[in-house]
Amino acid sequence: MAIEKKELKSHYACIPNGTLEDPRLSLDTRVLLAFLLSKPEDWIIRASQIRREFGIGKVVQQRIFRELERAGYLERKVLQGRDGRWTTGIIIHRESLNPL
């Protein structure tokens, strides 16, 4: 069996092979990470939206986020909004902050 790879000219994500092959990540975590890395840099990550998009519950979504955080792909930052309120923001990294 062969893998066909046509040249892509638009609407594609560039994801390092090491990221998609990271043995610390389960299959569903890799899929969600690829989905997040395909979004524009200014896309705001909302857990409720991800749960709806993937048809998963809160427990599964939280497990995936913890897995990404432990492996170094997800970083949580406390940010102050324009309204002065503090929230936790999520940053997704293309490569792990904790390489193997």
Buried (B, 14 or more C-beta within 10 A) or exposed (E): EEEEEEEEEEEEEEBEEEBEEBEBBEEBBBBBBEBBBEEEEEEEBEEEEBBEEBEBEEEBBEBBBEBBBEBBBBEEEEEEEEEEEEEEEBEBBEEBEEEE
